[in-house]
Amino acid sequence: MKGTIRIHRSIGGTGAAFRVTFVPYGGEGKKLPSPASVLSTSFSKVRAFLKMLGLGAEFIRTLFVS
C-alpha cells in the first residue's frame, strides 16, 4: 500500500513527544482505507508502528539520527 507518512516530534509541552500518521493514497474507484496514527512518548512504540507499515530498520534509523 502506498501513502504519506507524517512524523512530528514535539520539543516542548507535556503531551506526546511523537505523532506519526499514515494516510494511504487513493485510486480512482477504489475505497480508501482509514488513516492510521500513533501518539507516544516512547520512541520504541513509534519504531514498532513504522515497522508495521513495512519500513526497514535502516530507513527508520535515518529518521531519528541527527
mmCIF file as Biopython writes it, N, C-alpha, C and O atoms, coordinates in Angstrom:
data_model
#
loop_
_atom_site.group_PDB
_atom_site.id
_atom_site.type_symbol
_atom_site.label_atom_id
_atom_site.label_alt_id
_atom_site.label_comp_id
_atom_site.label_asym_id
_atom_site.label_entity_id
_atom_site.label_seq_id
_atom_site.pdbx_PDB_ins_code
_atom_site.Cartn_x
_atom_site.Cartn_y
_atom_site.Cartn_z
_atom_site.occupancy
_atom_site.B_iso_or_equiv
_atom_site.auth_seq_id
_atom_site.auth_asym_id
_atom_site.pdbx_PDB_model_num
ATOM 1   N N  . MET A ? 1  ? 0.840   -1.166 0.000  1.0 0.0 1  A 1 
ATOM 2   C CA . MET A ? 1  ? 0.000   0.000  0.000  1.0 0.0 1  A 1 
ATOM 3   C C  . MET A ? 1  ? 0.893   1.239  0.000  1.0 0.0 1  A 1 
ATOM 4   O O  . MET A ? 1  ? 1.887   1.290  0.724  1.0 0.0 1  A 1 
ATOM 5   N N  . LYS A ? 2  ? 0.549   2.212  -0.789 1.0 0.0 2  A 1 
ATOM 6   C CA . LYS A ? 2  ? 1.314   3.448  -0.867 1.0 0.0 2  A 1 
ATOM 7   C C  . LYS A ? 2  ? 0.562   4.554  -0.152 1.0 0.0 2  A 1 
ATOM 8   O O  . LYS A ? 2  ? -0.668  4.560  -0.096 1.0 0.0 2  A 1 
ATOM 9   N N  . GLY A ? 3  ? 1.328   5.492  0.394  1.0 0.0 3  A 1 
ATOM 10  C CA . GLY A ? 3  ? 0.709   6.599  1.089  1.0 0.0 3  A 1 
ATOM 11  C C  . GLY A ? 3  ? 1.750   7.572  1.606  1.0 0.0 3  A 1 
ATOM 12  O O  . GLY A ? 3  ? 2.931   7.483  1.270  1.0 0.0 3  A 1 
ATOM 13  N N  . THR A ? 4  ? 1.295   8.494  2.423  1.0 0.0 4  A 1 
ATOM 14  C CA . THR A ? 4  ? 2.151   9.517  3.011  1.0 0.0 4  A 1 
ATOM 15  C C  . THR A ? 4  ? 2.326   9.238  4.499  1.0 0.0 4  A 1 
ATOM 16  O O  . THR A ? 4  ? 1.362   8.963  5.213  1.0 0.0 4  A 1 
ATOM 17  N N  . ILE A ? 5  ? 3.577   9.314  4.953  1.0 0.0 5  A 1 
ATOM 18  C CA . ILE A ? 5  ? 3.874   9.163  6.375  1.0 0.0 5  A 1 
ATOM 19  C C  . ILE A ? 5  ? 4.289   10.523 6.895  1.0 0.0 5  A 1 
ATOM 20  O O  . ILE A ? 5  ? 5.185   11.160 6.341  1.0 0.0 5  A 1 
ATOM 21  N N  . ARG A ? 6  ? 3.639   10.967 7.955  1.0 0.0 6  A 1 
ATOM 22  C CA . ARG A ? 6  ? 3.998   12.230 8.601  1.0 0.0 6  A 1 
ATOM 23  C C  . ARG A ? 6  ? 4.541   11.914 9.982  1.0 0.0 6  A 1 
ATOM 24  O O  . ARG A ? 6  ? 3.926   11.170 10.746 1.0 0.0 6  A 1 
ATOM 25  N N  . ILE A ? 7  ? 5.696   12.483 10.297 1.0 0.0 7  A 1 
ATOM 26  C CA . ILE A ? 7  ? 6.295   12.285 11.614 1.0 0.0 7  A 1 
ATOM 27  C C  . ILE A ? 7  ? 6.495   13.658 12.234 1.0 0.0 7  A 1 
ATOM 28  O O  . ILE A ? 7  ? 7.172   14.514 11.665 1.0 0.0 7  A 1 
ATOM 29  N N  . HIS A ? 8  ? 5.909   13.861 13.395 1.0 0.0 8  A 1 
ATOM 30  C CA . HIS A ? 8  ? 6.036   15.130 14.109 1.0 0.0 8  A 1 
ATOM 31  C C  . HIS A ? 8  ? 6.623   14.850 15.483 1.0 0.0 8  A 1 
ATOM 32  O O  . HIS A ? 8  ? 6.138   13.982 16.209 1.0 0.0 8  A 1 
ATOM 33  N N  . ARG A ? 9  ? 7.654   15.578 15.829 1.0 0.0 9  A 1 
ATOM 34  C CA . ARG A ? 9  ? 8.253   15.446 17.160 1.0 0.0 9  A 1 
ATOM 35  C C  . ARG A ? 9  ? 8.067   16.769 17.881 1.0 0.0 9  A 1 
ATOM 36  O O  . ARG A ? 9  ? 8.510   17.813 17.403 1.0 0.0 9  A 1 
ATOM 37  N N  . SER A ? 10 ? 7.414   16.722 19.030 1.0 0.0 10 A 1 
ATOM 38  C CA . SER A ? 10 ? 7.180   17.904 19.842 1.0 0.0 10 A 1 
ATOM 39  C C  . SER A ? 10 ? 8.359   18.103 20.777 1.0 0.0 10 A 1 
ATOM 40  O O  . SER A ? 10 ? 8.727   17.193 21.520 1.0 0.0 10 A 1 
ATOM 41  N N  . ILE A ? 11 ? 8.943   19.271 20.745 1.0 0.0 11 A 1 
ATOM 42  C CA . ILE A ? 11 ? 10.116  19.549 21.575 1.0 0.0 11 A 1 
ATOM 43  C C  . ILE A ? 11 ? 9.698   19.977 22.983 1.0 0.0 11 A 1 
ATOM 44  O O  . ILE A ? 11 ? 10.379  19.645 23.952 1.0 0.0 11 A 1 
ATOM 45  N N  . GLY A ? 12 ? 8.621   20.688 23.105 1.0 0.0 12 A 1 
ATOM 46  C CA . GLY A ? 12 ? 8.175   21.166 24.416 1.0 0.0 12 A 1 
ATOM 47  C C  . GLY A ? 12 ? 6.777   20.681 24.724 1.0 0.0 12 A 1 
ATOM 48  O O  . GLY A ? 12 ? 6.127   20.055 23.887 1.0 0.0 12 A 1 
ATOM 49  N N  . GLY A ? 13 ? 6.324   20.968 25.910 1.0 0.0 13 A 1 
ATOM 50  C CA . GLY A ? 13 ? 4.970   20.605 26.292 1.0 0.0 13 A 1 
ATOM 51  C C  . GLY A ? 13 ? 4.917   19.343 27.124 1.0 0.0 13 A 1 
ATOM 52  O O  . GLY A ? 13 ? 5.941   18.718 27.403 1.0 0.0 13 A 1 
ATOM 53  N N  . THR A ? 14 ? 3.718   18.981 27.512 1.0 0.0 14 A 1 
ATOM 54  C CA . THR A ? 14 ? 3.530   17.815 28.374 1.0 0.0 14 A 1 
ATOM 55  C C  . THR A ? 14 ? 2.830   16.668 27.674 1.0 0.0 14 A 1 
ATOM 56  O O  . THR A ? 14 ? 2.608   15.617 28.275 1.0 0.0 14 A 1 
ATOM 57  N N  . GLY A ? 15 ? 2.478   16.856 26.409 1.0 0.0 15 A 1 
ATOM 58  C CA . GLY A ? 15 ? 1.787   15.802 25.661 1.0 0.0 15 A 1 
ATOM 59  C C  . GLY A ? 15 ? 2.753   14.798 25.062 1.0 0.0 15 A 1 
ATOM 60  O O  . GLY A ? 15 ? 3.918   14.724 25.453 1.0 0.0 15 A 1 
ATOM 61  N N  . ALA A ? 16 ? 2.259   14.037 24.121 1.0 0.0 16 A 1 
ATOM 62  C CA . ALA A ? 16 ? 3.072   13.020 23.457 1.0 0.0 16 A 1 
ATOM 63  C C  . ALA A ? 16 ? 4.217   13.671 22.686 1.0 0.0 16 A 1 
ATOM 64  O O  . ALA A ? 16 ? 4.028   14.683 22.011 1.0 0.0 16 A 1 
ATOM 65  N N  . ALA A ? 17 ? 5.388   13.089 22.794 1.0 0.0 17 A 1 
ATOM 66  C CA . ALA A ? 17 ? 6.560   13.636 22.112 1.0 0.0 17 A 1 
ATOM 67  C C  . ALA A ? 17 ? 6.523   13.352 20.616 1.0 0.0 17 A 1 
ATOM 68  O O  . ALA A ? 17 ? 7.056   14.130 19.825 1.0 0.0 17 A 1 
ATOM 69  N N  . PHE A ? 18 ? 5.894   12.237 20.217 1.0 0.0 18 A 1 
ATOM 70  C CA . PHE A ? 18 ? 5.855   11.840 18.806 1.0 0.0 18 A 1 
ATOM 71  C C  . PHE A ? 18 ? 4.419   11.648 18.339 1.0 0.0 18 A 1 
ATOM 72  O O  . PHE A ? 18 ? 3.578   11.113 19.062 1.0 0.0 18 A 1 
ATOM 73  N N  . ARG A ? 19 ? 4.157   12.098 17.112 1.0 0.0 19 A 1 
ATOM 74  C CA . ARG A ? 19 ? 2.889   11.814 16.426 1.0 0.0 19 A 1 
ATOM 75  C C  . ARG A ? 19 ? 3.268   11.329 15.035 1.0 0.0 19 A 1 
ATOM 76  O O  . ARG A ? 19 ? 3.909   12.049 14.269 1.0 0.0 19 A 1 
ATOM 77  N N  . VAL A ? 20 ? 2.868   10.110 14.717 1.0 0.0 20 A 1 
ATOM 78  C CA . VAL A ? 20 ? 3.151   9.530  13.405 1.0 0.0 20 A 1 
ATOM 79  C C  . VAL A ? 20 ? 1.818   9.161  12.769 1.0 0.0 20 A 1 
ATOM 80  O O  . VAL A ? 20 ? 0.990   8.486  13.381 1.0 0.0 20 A 1 
ATOM 81  N N  . THR A ? 21 ? 1.620   9.613  11.534 1.0 0.0 21 A 1 
ATOM 82  C CA . THR A ? 21 ? 0.370   9.357  10.822 1.0 0.0 21 A 1 
ATOM 83  C C  . THR A ? 21 ? 0.675   8.778  9.444  1.0 0.0 21 A 1 
ATOM 84  O O  . THR A ? 21 ? 1.589   9.234  8.756  1.0 0.0 21 A 1 
ATOM 85  N N  . PHE A ? 22 ? -0.098  7.771  9.050  1.0 0.0 22 A 1 
ATOM 86  C CA . PHE A ? 22 ? -0.015  7.208  7.706  1.0 0.0 22 A 1 
ATOM 87  C C  . PHE A ? 22 ? -1.351  7.438  7.024  1.0 0.0 22 A 1 
ATOM 88  O O  . PHE A ? 22 ? -2.395  7.014  7.520  1.0 0.0 22 A 1 
ATOM 89  N N  . VAL A ? 23 ? -1.309  8.119  5.872  1.0 0.0 23 A 1 
ATOM 90  C CA . VAL A ? 23 ? -2.520  8.384  5.087  1.0 0.0 23 A 1 
ATOM 91  C C  . VAL A ? 23 ? -2.338  7.711  3.734  1.0 0.0 23 A 1 
ATOM 92  O O  . VAL A ? 23 ? -1.482  8.122  2.950  1.0 0.0 23 A 1 
ATOM 93  N N  . PRO A ? 24 ? -3.130  6.681  3.448  1.0 0.0 24 A 1 
ATOM 94  C CA . PRO A ? 24 ? -2.977  5.954  2.179  1.0 0.0 24 A 1 
ATOM 95  C C  . PRO A ? 24 ? -3.427  6.797  0.982  1.0 0.0 24 A 1 
ATOM 96  O O  . PRO A ? 24 ? -4.337  7.621  1.081  1.0 0.0 24 A 1 
ATOM 97  N N  . TYR A ? 25 ? -2.758  6.562  -0.151 1.0 0.0 25 A 1 
ATOM 98  C CA . TYR A ? 25 ? -3.157  7.203  -1.399 1.0 0.0 25 A 1 
ATOM 99  C C  . TYR A ? 25 ? -4.422  6.539  -1.911 1.0 0.0 25 A 1 
ATOM 100 O O  . TYR A ? 25 ? -4.655  5.352  -1.681 1.0 0.0 25 A 1 
ATOM 101 N N  . GLY A ? 26 ? -5.223  7.305  -2.598 1.0 0.0 26 A 1 
ATOM 102 C CA . GLY A ? 26 ? -6.431  6.761  -3.185 1.0 0.0 26 A 1 
ATOM 103 C C  . GLY A ? 26 ? -6.260  6.538  -4.673 1.0 0.0 26 A 1 
ATOM 104 O O  . GLY A ? 26 ? -5.467  7.208  -5.335 1.0 0.0 26 A 1 
ATOM 105 N N  . GLY A ? 27 ? -7.006  5.599  -5.175 1.0 0.0 27 A 1 
ATOM 106 C CA . GLY A ? 27 ? -7.016  5.353  -6.603 1.0 0.0 27 A 1 
ATOM 107 C C  . GLY A ? 27 ? -8.421  5.572  -7.110 1.0 0.0 27 A 1 
ATOM 108 O O  . GLY A ? 27 ? -9.381  5.545  -6.341 1.0 0.0 27 A 1 
ATOM 109 N N  . GLU A ? 28 ? -8.538  5.783  -8.374 1.0 0.0 28 A 1 
ATOM 110 C CA . GLU A ? 28 ? -9.859  6.010  -8.939 1.0 0.0 28 A 1 
ATOM 111 C C  . GLU A ? 28 ? -10.750 4.792  -8.742 1.0 0.0 28 A 1 
ATOM 112 O O  . GLU A ? 28 ? -10.391 3.678  -9.125 1.0 0.0 28 A 1 
ATOM 113 N N  . GLY A ? 29 ? -11.898 5.011  -8.150 1.0 0.0 29 A 1 
ATOM 114 C CA . GLY A ? 29 ? -12.854 3.937  -7.951 1.0 0.0 29 A 1 
ATOM 115 C C  . GLY A ? 29 ? -12.500 2.971  -6.828 1.0 0.0 29 A 1 
ATOM 116 O O  . GLY A ? 29 ? -13.198 1.978  -6.629 1.0 0.0 29 A 1 
ATOM 117 N N  . LYS A ? 30 ? -11.438 3.243  -6.099 1.0 0.0 30 A 1 
ATOM 118 C CA . LYS A ? 30 ? -11.040 2.349  -5.005 1.0 0.0 30 A 1 
ATOM 119 C C  . LYS A ? 30 ? -11.455 2.950  -3.666 1.0 0.0 30 A 1 
ATOM 120 O O  . LYS A ? 30 ? -11.377 4.161  -3.463 1.0 0.0 30 A 1 
ATOM 121 N N  . LYS A ? 31 ? -11.891 2.092  -2.768 1.0 0.0 31 A 1 
ATOM 122 C CA . LYS A ? 31 ? -12.247 2.541  -1.432 1.0 0.0 31 A 1 
ATOM 123 C C  . LYS A ? 31 ? -10.958 2.767  -0.635 1.0 0.0 31 A 1 
ATOM 124 O O  . LYS A ? 31 ? -10.077 1.908  -0.601 1.0 0.0 31 A 1 
ATOM 125 N N  . LEU A ? 32 ? -10.866 3.921  -0.006 1.0 0.0 32 A 1 
ATOM 126 C CA . LEU A ? 32 ? -9.673  4.257  0.766  1.0 0.0 32 A 1 
ATOM 127 C C  . LEU A ? 32 ? -9.710  3.628  2.161  1.0 0.0 32 A 1 
ATOM 128 O O  . LEU A ? 32 ? -10.729 3.698  2.848  1.0 0.0 32 A 1 
ATOM 129 N N  . PRO A ? 33 ? -8.603  3.015  2.577  1.0 0.0 33 A 1 
ATOM 130 C CA . PRO A ? 33 ? -8.515  2.580  3.964  1.0 0.0 33 A 1 
ATOM 131 C C  . PRO A ? 33 ? -8.428  3.806  4.869  1.0 0.0 33 A 1 
ATOM 132 O O  . PRO A ? 33 ? -8.035  4.883  4.422  1.0 0.0 33 A 1 
ATOM 133 N N  . SER A ? 34 ? -8.783  3.647  6.104  1.0 0.0 34 A 1 
ATOM 134 C CA . SER A ? 34 ? -8.703  4.756  7.059  1.0 0.0 34 A 1 
ATOM 135 C C  . SER A ? 34 ? -7.249  5.077  7.373  1.0 0.0 34 A 1 
ATOM 136 O O  . SER A ? 34 ? -6.404  4.183  7.401  1.0 0.0 34 A 1 
ATOM 137 N N  . PRO A ? 35 ? -6.958  6.357  7.610  1.0 0.0 35 A 1 
ATOM 138 C CA . PRO A ? 35 ? -5.610  6.717  8.052  1.0 0.0 35 A 1 
ATOM 139 C C  . PRO A ? 35 ? -5.314  6.066  9.402  1.0 0.0 35 A 1 
ATOM 140 O O  . PRO A ? 35 ? -6.221  5.824  10.197 1.0 0.0 35 A 1 
ATOM 141 N N  . ALA A ? 36 ? -4.053  5.791  9.647  1.0 0.0 36 A 1 
ATOM 142 C CA . ALA A ? 36 ? -3.622  5.206  10.919 1.0 0.0 36 A 1 
ATOM 143 C C  . ALA A ? 36 ? -2.661  6.178  11.584 1.0 0.0 36 A 1 
ATOM 144 O O  . ALA A ? 36 ? -1.869  6.838  10.911 1.0 0.0 36 A 1 
ATOM 145 N N  . SER A ? 37 ? -2.731  6.265  12.912 1.0 0.0 37 A 1 
ATOM 146 C CA . SER A ? 37 ? -1.807  7.150  13.602 1.0 0.0 37 A 1 
ATOM 147 C C  . SER A ? 37 ? -1.472  6.594  14.975 1.0 0.0 37 A 1 
ATOM 148 O O  . SER A ? 37 ? -2.191  5.761  15.526 1.0 0.0 37 A 1 
ATOM 149 N N  . VAL A ? 38 ? -0.355  7.080  15.512 1.0 0.0 38 A 1 
ATOM 150 C CA . VAL A ? 38 ? 0.069   6.704  16.850 1.0 0.0 38 A 1 
ATOM 151 C C  . VAL A ? 38 ? 0.624   7.952  17.530 1.0 0.0 38 A 1 
ATOM 152 O O  . VAL A ? 38 ? 1.375   8.717  16.925 1.0 0.0 38 A 1 
ATOM 153 N N  . LEU A ? 39 ? 0.247   8.151  18.791 1.0 0.0 39 A 1 
ATOM 154 C CA . LEU A ? 39 ? 0.795   9.198  19.645 1.0 0.0 39 A 1 
ATOM 155 C C  . LEU A ? 39 ? 1.558   8.500  20.744 1.0 0.0 39 A 1 
ATOM 156 O O  . LEU A ? 39 ? 1.051   7.559  21.354 1.0 0.0 39 A 1 
ATOM 157 N N  . SER A ? 40 ? 2.776   8.952  21.006 1.0 0.0 40 A 1 
ATOM 158 C CA . SER A ? 40 ? 3.560   8.249  22.006 1.0 0.0 40 A 1 
ATOM 159 C C  . SER A ? 40 ? 4.650   9.131  22.581 1.0 0.0 40 A 1 
ATOM 160 O O  . SER A ? 40 ? 5.164   10.028 21.912 1.0 0.0 40 A 1 
ATOM 161 N N  . THR A ? 41 ? 4.994   8.865  23.829 1.0 0.0 41 A 1 
ATOM 162 C CA . THR A ? 41 ? 6.170   9.493  24.430 1.0 0.0 41 A 1 
ATOM 163 C C  . THR A ? 41 ? 7.362   8.565  24.294 1.0 0.0 41 A 1 
ATOM 164 O O  . THR A ? 41 ? 8.485   8.936  24.638 1.0 0.0 41 A 1 
ATOM 165 N N  . SER A ? 42 ? 7.123   7.357  23.792 1.0 0.0 42 A 1 
ATOM 166 C CA . SER A ? 42 ? 8.158   6.331  23.683 1.0 0.0 42 A 1 
ATOM 167 C C  . SER A ? 42 ? 8.579   6.126  22.230 1.0 0.0 42 A 1 
ATOM 168 O O  . SER A ? 42 ? 7.745   5.861  21.364 1.0 0.0 42 A 1 
ATOM 169 N N  . PHE A ? 43 ? 9.875   6.252  21.974 1.0 0.0 43 A 1 
ATOM 170 C CA . PHE A ? 43 ? 10.387  6.026  20.630 1.0 0.0 43 A 1 
ATOM 171 C C  . PHE A ? 43 ? 10.151  4.583  20.186 1.0 0.0 43 A 1 
ATOM 172 O O  . PHE A ? 43 ? 9.937   4.341  18.998 1.0 0.0 43 A 1 
ATOM 173 N N  . SER A ? 44 ? 10.184  3.624  21.103 1.0 0.0 44 A 1 
ATOM 174 C CA . SER A ? 44 ? 10.010  2.215  20.721 1.0 0.0 44 A 1 
ATOM 175 C C  . SER A ? 44 ? 8.623   1.959  20.133 1.0 0.0 44 A 1 
ATOM 176 O O  . SER A ? 44 ? 8.486   1.129  19.234 1.0 0.0 44 A 1 
ATOM 177 N N  . LYS A ? 45 ? 7.598   2.650  20.616 1.0 0.0 45 A 1 
ATOM 178 C CA . LYS A ? 45 ? 6.253   2.487  20.048 1.0 0.0 45 A 1 
ATOM 179 C C  . LYS A ? 45 ? 6.180   3.073  18.639 1.0 0.0 45 A 1 
ATOM 180 O O  . LYS A ? 45 ? 5.521   2.519  17.759 1.0 0.0 45 A 1 
ATOM 181 N N  . VAL A ? 46 ? 6.863   4.199  18.436 1.0 0.0 46 A 1 
ATOM 182 C CA . VAL A ? 46 ? 6.910   4.809  17.105 1.0 0.0 46 A 1 
ATOM 183 C C  . VAL A ? 46 ? 7.625   3.877  16.142 1.0 0.0 46 A 1 
ATOM 184 O O  . VAL A ? 46 ? 7.154   3.663  15.025 1.0 0.0 46 A 1 
ATOM 185 N N  . ARG A ? 47 ? 8.752   3.320  16.559 1.0 0.0 47 A 1 
ATOM 186 C CA . ARG A ? 47 ? 9.519   2.394  15.726 1.0 0.0 47 A 1 
ATOM 187 C C  . ARG A ? 47 ? 8.678   1.171  15.365 1.0 0.0 47 A 1 
ATOM 188 O O  . ARG A ? 47 ? 8.707   0.719  14.220 1.0 0.0 47 A 1 
ATOM 189 N N  . ALA A ? 48 ? 7.929   0.630  16.330 1.0 0.0 48 A 1 
ATOM 190 C CA . ALA A ? 48 ? 7.073   -0.534 16.071 1.0 0.0 48 A 1 
ATOM 191 C C  . ALA A ? 48 ? 5.983   -0.190 15.051 1.0 0.0 48 A 1 
ATOM 192 O O  . ALA A ? 48 ? 5.665   -1.010 14.190 1.0 0.0 48 A 1 
ATOM 193 N N  . PHE A ? 49 ? 5.414   1.004  15.140 1.0 0.0 49 A 1 
ATOM 194 C CA . PHE A ? 49 ? 4.389   1.439  14.197 1.0 0.0 49 A 1 
ATOM 195 C C  . PHE A ? 49 ? 4.972   1.539  12.789 1.0 0.0 49 A 1 
ATOM 196 O O  . PHE A ? 49 ? 4.348   1.096  11.826 1.0 0.0 49 A 1 
ATOM 197 N N  . LEU A ? 50 ? 6.170   2.122  12.668 1.0 0.0 50 A 1 
ATOM 198 C CA . LEU A ? 50 ? 6.807   2.242  11.350 1.0 0.0 50 A 1 
ATOM 199 C C  . LEU A ? 50 ? 7.148   0.871  10.780 1.0 0.0 50 A 1 
ATOM 200 O O  . LEU A ? 50 ? 7.024   0.661  9.573  1.0 0.0 50 A 1 
ATOM 201 N N  . LYS A ? 51 ? 7.575   -0.061 11.621 1.0 0.0 51 A 1 
ATOM 202 C CA . LYS A ? 51 ? 7.852   -1.425 11.150 1.0 0.0 51 A 1 
ATOM 203 C C  . LYS A ? 51 ? 6.572   -2.094 10.665 1.0 0.0 51 A 1 
ATOM 204 O O  . LYS A ? 51 ? 6.585   -2.827 9.676  1.0 0.0 51 A 1 
ATOM 205 N N  . MET A ? 52 ? 5.455   -1.840 11.370 1.0 0.0 52 A 1 
ATOM 206 C CA . MET A ? 52 ? 4.171   -2.404 10.968 1.0 0.0 52 A 1 
ATOM 207 C C  . MET A ? 52 ? 3.780   -1.908 9.571  1.0 0.0 52 A 1 
ATOM 208 O O  . MET A ? 52 ? 3.130   -2.629 8.814  1.0 0.0 52 A 1 
ATOM 209 N N  . LEU A ? 53 ? 4.176   -0.680 9.236  1.0 0.0 53 A 1 
ATOM 210 C CA . LEU A ? 53 ? 3.893   -0.127 7.911  1.0 0.0 53 A 1 
ATOM 211 C C  . LEU A ? 53 ? 4.830   -0.686 6.845  1.0 0.0 53 A 1 
ATOM 212 O O  . LEU A ? 53 ? 4.653   -0.418 5.656  1.0 0.0 53 A 1 
ATOM 213 N N  . GLY A ? 54 ? 5.828   -1.463 7.271  1.0 0.0 54 A 1 
ATOM 214 C CA . GLY A ? 54 ? 6.717   -2.113 6.324  1.0 0.0 54 A 1 
ATOM 215 C C  . GLY A ? 54 ? 8.023   -1.384 6.077  1.0 0.0 54 A 1 
ATOM 216 O O  . GLY A ? 54 ? 8.725   -1.685 5.112  1.0 0.0 54 A 1 
ATOM 217 N N  . LEU A ? 55 ? 8.361   -0.430 6.933  1.0 0.0 55 A 1 
ATOM 218 C CA . LEU A ? 55 ? 9.618   0.291  6.768  1.0 0.0 55 A 1 
ATOM 219 C C  . LEU A ? 55 ? 10.731  -0.467 7.477  1.0 0.0 55 A 1 
ATOM 220 O O  . LEU A ? 55 ? 10.542  -0.949 8.593  1.0 0.0 55 A 1 
ATOM 221 N N  . GLY A ? 56 ? 11.876  -0.572 6.843  1.0 0.0 56 A 1 
ATOM 222 C CA . GLY A ? 56 ? 13.002  -1.308 7.396  1.0 0.0 56 A 1 
ATOM 223 C C  . GLY A ? 56 ? 13.752  -0.523 8.456  1.0 0.0 56 A 1 
ATOM 224 O O  . GLY A ? 56 ? 13.604  0.693  8.569  1.0 0.0 56 A 1 
ATOM 225 N N  . ALA A ? 57 ? 14.558  -1.233 9.230  1.0 0.0 57 A 1 
ATOM 226 C CA . ALA A ? 57 ? 15.310  -0.651 10.336 1.0 0.0 57 A 1 
ATOM 227 C C  . ALA A ? 57 ? 16.272  0.436  9.860  1.0 0.0 57 A 1 
ATOM 228 O O  . ALA A ? 57 ? 16.426  1.457  10.530 1.0 0.0 57 A 1 
ATOM 229 N N  . GLU A ? 58 ? 16.917  0.231  8.717  1.0 0.0 58 A 1 
ATOM 230 C CA . GLU A ? 58 ? 17.877  1.225  8.210  1.0 0.0 58 A 1 
ATOM 231 C C  . GLU A ? 58 ? 17.173  2.542  7.897  1.0 0.0 58 A 1 
ATOM 232 O O  . GLU A ? 58 ? 17.694  3.611  8.217  1.0 0.0 58 A 1 
ATOM 233 N N  . PHE A ? 59 ? 16.009  2.480  7.281  1.0 0.0 59 A 1 
ATOM 234 C CA . PHE A ? 59 ? 15.253  3.694  6.975  1.0 0.0 59 A 1 
ATOM 235 C C  . PHE A ? 59 ? 14.819  4.390  8.261  1.0 0.0 59 A 1 
ATOM 236 O O  . PHE A ? 59 ? 14.936  5.610  8.377  1.0 0.0 59 A 1 
ATOM 237 N N  . ILE A ? 60 ? 14.324  3.629  9.216  1.0 0.0 60 A 1 
ATOM 238 C CA . ILE A ? 60 ? 13.870  4.202  10.484 1.0 0.0 60 A 1 
ATOM 239 C C  . ILE A ? 60 ? 15.035  4.877  11.203 1.0 0.0 60 A 1 
ATOM 240 O O  . ILE A ? 60 ? 14.868  5.951  11.780 1.0 0.0 60 A 1 
ATOM 241 N N  . ARG A ? 61 ? 16.197  4.263  11.172 1.0 0.0 61 A 1 
ATOM 242 C CA . ARG A ? 61 ? 17.384  4.828  11.825 1.0 0.0 61 A 1 
ATOM 243 C C  . ARG A ? 61 ? 17.735  6.179  11.224 1.0 0.0 61 A 1 
ATOM 244 O O  . ARG A ? 61 ? 18.124  7.088  11.957 1.0 0.0 61 A 1 
ATOM 245 N N  . THR A ? 62 ? 17.609  6.338  9.913  1.0 0.0 62 A 1 
ATOM 246 C CA . THR A ? 62 ? 17.941  7.616  9.268  1.0 0.0 62 A 1 
ATOM 247 C C  . THR A ? 62 ? 16.999  8.736  9.680  1.0 0.0 62 A 1 
ATOM 248 O O  . THR A ? 62 ? 17.375  9.907  9.621  1.0 0.0 62 A 1 
ATOM 249 N N  . LEU A ? 63 ? 15.791  8.403  10.092 1.0 0.0 63 A 1 
ATOM 250 C CA . LEU A ? 63 ? 14.835  9.420  10.505 1.0 0.0 63 A 1 
ATOM 251 C C  . LEU A ? 63 ? 15.196  10.059 11.839 1.0 0.0 63 A 1 
ATOM 252 O O  . LEU A ? 63 ? 14.936  11.242 12.060 1.0 0.0 63 A 1 
ATOM 253 N N  . PHE A ? 64 ? 15.795  9.275  12.721 1.0 0.0 64 A 1 
ATOM 254 C CA . PHE A ? 64 ? 15.994  9.739  14.089 1.0 0.0 64 A 1 
ATOM 255 C C  . PHE A ? 64 ? 17.456  9.956  14.464 1.0 0.0 64 A 1 
ATOM 256 O O  . PHE A ? 64 ? 17.762  10.183 15.635 1.0 0.0 64 A 1 
ATOM 257 N N  . VAL A ? 65 ? 18.357  9.891  13.495 1.0 0.0 65 A 1 
ATOM 258 C CA . VAL A ? 65 ? 19.765  10.187 13.765 1.0 0.0 65 A 1 
ATOM 259 C C  . VAL A ? 65 ? 20.017  11.623 13.344 1.0 0.0 65 A 1 
ATOM 260 O O  . VAL A ? 65 ? 19.701  12.022 12.223 1.0 0.0 65 A 1 
ATOM 261 N N  . SER A ? 66 ? 20.592  12.395 14.261 1.0 0.0 66 A 1 
ATOM 262 C CA . SER A ? 66 ? 20.834  13.802 13.923 1.0 0.0 66 A 1 
ATOM 263 C C  . SER A ? 66 ? 22.230  14.039 13.437 1.0 0.0 66 A 1 
ATOM 264 O O  . SER A ? 66 ? 22.587  15.172 13.114 1.0 0.0 66 A 1 
#
